[in-house]
Amino acid sequence: MRGDSNGVLSCQERERLEEEFTEARTRGRNLSRLRQLTAAERARLEEREESALTRLRNHDAEHGCGR
């Protein structure tokens, strides 16, 4: 863990997992705005987002650094 400018402890791994989840969610939203997605594409994007969220939740449960 490290401190940020506010003096709050943060976990670098949690930050990385949050970024991974946010990127997966944003990518799915952006692609669906650009064009009609196939069912397979939509399923892959949803799986990627759910997987990232699961890793984040598991990290919080194991590490106890959730906010």
C-alpha distances in whole Angstrom, upper triangle without the diagonal:
4,7,10,13,14,12,10,6,6,5,7,9,10,11,13,14,15,17,19,20,21,23,25,26,27,29,31,32,33,35,36,37,39,41,42,40,41,40,39,37,36,35,33,31,30,29,27,25,25,24,21,21,21,18,16,17,17,13,13,16,14,11,12,9,12,13
4,7,10,11,9,8,5,6,6,8,11,12,11,14,16,16,17,20,21,21,23,25,27,27,29,31,32,33,35,37,37,39,41,43,41,42,42,40,38,37,36,34,32,32,31,28,27,27,26,23,23,23,21,18,20,20,16,16,19,18,14,15,12,14,14
4,7,8,5,5,4,6,9,10,14,13,13,15,18,17,18,21,22,22,24,27,27,27,30,32,32,33,36,37,38,39,42,43,42,44,43,42,39,38,38,36,33,33,33,30,28,29,28,24,24,25,23,20,22,22,19,18,21,20,17,16,13,15,14
4,5,5,6,7,7,10,11,14,14,12,15,17,16,17,20,21,20,22,25,26,25,28,30,30,31,33,35,35,37,40,41,40,42,42,41,38,37,37,35,32,32,32,29,27,28,28,24,24,25,23,20,22,23,20,19,22,22,18,18,14,15,14
4,5,7,10,11,14,14,18,17,15,18,20,19,19,23,24,22,24,27,27,27,29,32,32,32,35,37,36,38,41,43,41,44,44,43,40,39,39,37,34,34,35,32,30,31,31,27,26,28,26,23,25,27,23,22,25,26,22,21,18,18,16
4,5,9,10,14,15,19,17,16,19,21,19,20,23,24,23,25,28,27,27,30,32,32,32,35,37,36,38,41,43,42,44,44,43,41,39,39,38,35,34,35,32,30,31,30,27,26,28,26,23,24,26,23,21,24,25,21,20,16,17,14
4,6,9,13,15,18,17,16,19,21,20,21,24,25,24,26,29,29,29,32,34,34,35,38,39,39,41,44,45,44,46,45,45,42,40,40,39,36,35,35,33,31,31,31,27,26,28,26,23,24,25,22,20,23,23,20,18,15,16,14
4,6,10,12,15,14,13,17,18,17,18,22,22,21,24,26,26,27,30,31,31,32,35,36,37,39,41,42,41,43,42,42,39,37,37,36,33,32,32,30,27,28,27,24,23,24,23,19,20,22,18,16,19,20,16,15,11,12,11
4,7,10,12,11,11,15,16,16,17,20,21,21,23,25,26,26,29,31,31,32,35,36,37,39,41,42,40,42,41,40,38,36,36,34,32,31,31,28,26,26,26,22,21,22,20,17,18,19,16,14,17,17,13,12,9,11,10
4,6,9,8,8,11,12,12,14,16,17,17,20,22,22,23,25,27,28,29,31,33,34,35,38,39,37,39,38,37,34,33,32,31,28,28,27,25,23,23,22,19,18,19,17,14,15,16,13,12,15,15,12,11,7,9,9
4,5,5,6,9,10,11,12,14,15,17,18,20,21,22,24,26,27,28,30,32,33,35,37,37,35,37,36,35,32,31,30,28,26,26,25,22,21,21,20,16,16,17,14,12,14,14,10,10,13,13,9,10,7,9,10
4,5,5,6,9,10,11,12,14,15,16,18,20,21,22,25,26,26,28,30,31,33,35,36,34,35,35,33,31,30,29,27,25,25,24,21,20,21,19,16,16,17,14,12,15,15,11,12,16,15,12,13,10,12,13
4,5,5,6,9,10,10,12,14,15,17,18,20,21,23,24,25,27,29,30,32,33,34,32,33,32,30,28,27,26,24,22,22,21,18,17,18,16,13,13,14,11,9,12,12,8,10,13,12,10,12,10,11,13
4,5,5,6,9,10,10,12,14,15,16,18,20,21,23,24,26,27,29,30,32,33,30,32,31,29,27,26,25,23,21,21,20,17,16,16,14,11,11,12,9,7,9,10,7,8,11,11,9,10,8,8,10
4,5,5,6,9,10,10,12,14,15,16,18,20,21,22,24,26,27,28,30,31,29,31,31,29,27,26,25,23,21,21,20,17,16,17,16,12,12,14,12,9,12,14,11,11,15,15,13,13,10,10,11
4,5,5,6,9,10,10,12,14,15,16,19,20,21,22,24,26,27,29,30,27,29,29,27,24,24,23,21,19,19,18,15,14,16,14,10,12,14,11,9,13,14,11,12,16,16,14,15,13,13,14
4,5,5,6,9,10,11,12,14,15,17,19,20,21,23,25,26,27,28,26,27,26,25,22,21,21,18,16,16,15,12,11,12,11,7,8,10,7,6,9,10,9,10,13,14,13,14,12,11,13
4,5,5,6,9,10,11,12,14,16,17,18,20,21,23,24,26,27,25,27,26,25,22,21,21,19,16,16,16,13,11,12,12,8,8,11,9,7,10,12,10,11,14,15,14,15,12,11,11
4,5,5,6,9,10,10,12,14,15,16,18,20,21,22,24,25,23,26,25,24,21,20,21,18,16,16,16,13,11,14,13,9,10,13,12,10,13,15,14,14,18,19,17,18,15,14,15
4,6,5,6,9,10,11,13,14,15,17,19,20,21,23,24,21,23,23,21,18,18,18,15,13,13,13,10,9,11,10,6,9,11,10,9,13,14,13,15,18,18,18,19,17,15,17
4,5,5,6,9,10,11,12,14,16,17,19,20,22,22,20,22,21,20,17,16,16,14,11,11,11,8,6,8,8,5,6,9,9,8,11,13,13,14,16,18,18,18,16,14,15
4,5,5,6,8,10,11,12,14,15,17,18,20,21,19,22,22,21,18,16,17,16,12,12,14,11,8,11,12,9,9,13,13,11,14,16,16,16,19,21,20,20,18,16,16
4,5,5,6,9,10,10,12,14,15,16,18,20,18,20,20,19,16,15,16,14,11,12,13,10,9,12,12,9,11,14,14,13,16,18,18,19,22,23,22,23,21,19,19
4,6,5,6,9,10,11,12,14,16,17,18,15,17,17,16,13,12,12,10,7,8,9,6,5,9,9,8,9,12,13,13,15,17,17,19,21,22,22,23,22,20,20
4,6,5,6,9,10,11,13,15,16,16,15,17,17,16,13,11,13,12,8,8,10,8,6,9,11,9,10,13,14,13,15,18,18,19,21,23,23,24,22,19,20
4,5,5,6,9,10,11,12,15,16,15,17,18,18,14,13,15,14,10,11,14,11,9,13,14,12,13,17,17,16,19,21,21,22,24,26,26,26,24,21,21
4,5,5,6,9,10,11,12,14,12,15,16,15,12,11,13,11,8,10,12,10,9,13,14,13,14,17,18,18,20,22,22,24,26,28,27,28,26,24,24
4,6,5,6,9,10,11,11,9,12,13,13,9,8,10,9,6,8,10,9,8,12,13,13,14,17,18,18,20,22,23,24,26,28,28,29,27,25,25
4,6,5,6,9,10,11,11,14,15,15,12,10,13,13,9,10,14,13,11,14,16,15,16,19,20,20,21,24,25,25,28,30,30,30,28,25,25
4,5,5,6,9,11,11,14,16,16,13,12,15,14,11,13,16,14,13,17,19,17,18,22,22,22,24,27,27,28,30,32,32,32,30,27,27
4,5,5,6,8,8,11,13,13,10,9,13,12,10,12,15,14,13,17,18,18,19,22,23,23,25,27,28,29,31,33,33,34,32,29,30
4,5,5,6,6,10,11,13,10,8,12,13,10,12,15,15,14,17,19,19,20,22,24,24,26,28,29,30,32,34,34,34,33,30,30
4,6,8,9,13,15,16,13,12,16,16,13,15,18,18,17,20,22,21,22,25,26,26,28,30,31,32,34,36,36,36,34,31,31
4,7,9,13,15,16,13,13,17,17,14,17,20,19,18,22,23,23,24,27,28,28,30,32,33,34,36,38,38,38,36,34,33
4,6,9,13,14,11,11,15,16,14,16,19,19,19,22,24,24,25,27,29,29,31,33,34,35,37,39,39,40,38,35,35
4,7,9,12,10,9,13,14,13,15,18,18,18,21,23,23,24,27,28,29,30,32,34,35,37,38,39,40,38,36,36
4,6,8,6,6,10,11,10,12,14,15,16,18,20,20,22,24,25,26,28,30,31,32,34,35,36,37,36,33,34
4,5,5,6,9,10,11,12,14,15,17,18,20,21,23,24,26,27,29,30,32,33,34,36,37,38,37,35,36
4,6,5,6,9,10,10,12,14,15,16,18,20,21,22,24,26,27,28,30,31,32,34,36,36,36,33,34
4,5,5,6,9,10,10,12,14,15,16,18,20,21,22,24,25,26,28,30,31,32,34,35,35,32,34
4,5,5,6,9,10,11,12,14,15,17,18,20,21,23,24,26,27,29,30,32,33,34,33,31,32
4,5,5,6,8,10,11,12,14,15,17,18,20,21,22,24,26,27,28,30,31,32,31,29,30
4,5,5,6,9,10,10,12,14,15,16,18,20,21,22,24,26,26,28,30,30,30,28,29
4,5,5,6,9,10,10,12,14,15,16,18,20,21,22,24,26,27,28,29,29,27,28
4,5,5,6,9,10,11,12,14,15,17,18,20,21,23,24,26,27,28,27,25,26
4,5,5,6,8,10,11,12,14,15,16,18,20,21,22,24,25,26,25,23,24
4,5,5,6,8,10,10,12,14,15,16,18,20,21,22,24,25,24,22,24
4,6,5,6,9,10,11,12,14,15,17,19,20,21,22,23,23,21,23
4,5,5,6,9,10,11,12,14,15,17,18,20,21,22,21,18,20
4,5,5,6,9,10,10,12,14,15,16,18,20,20,20,18,19
4,5,5,6,9,10,10,12,14,15,16,18,19,19,17,20
4,5,5,6,9,10,11,12,14,15,16,17,17,15,17
4,5,5,6,9,10,11,12,14,15,16,15,13,14
4,5,5,6,8,10,10,12,14,15,15,13,16
4,6,5,6,9,10,10,12,13,13,12,15
4,5,5,6,9,10,10,11,10,9,11
4,5,5,6,9,10,10,10,8,11
4,5,5,6,8,10,11,10,13
4,5,5,6,8,8,8,12
4,6,5,5,6,5,9
4,6,6,8,8,11
4,6,9,10,13
4,6,8,11
4,6,9
4,6
4
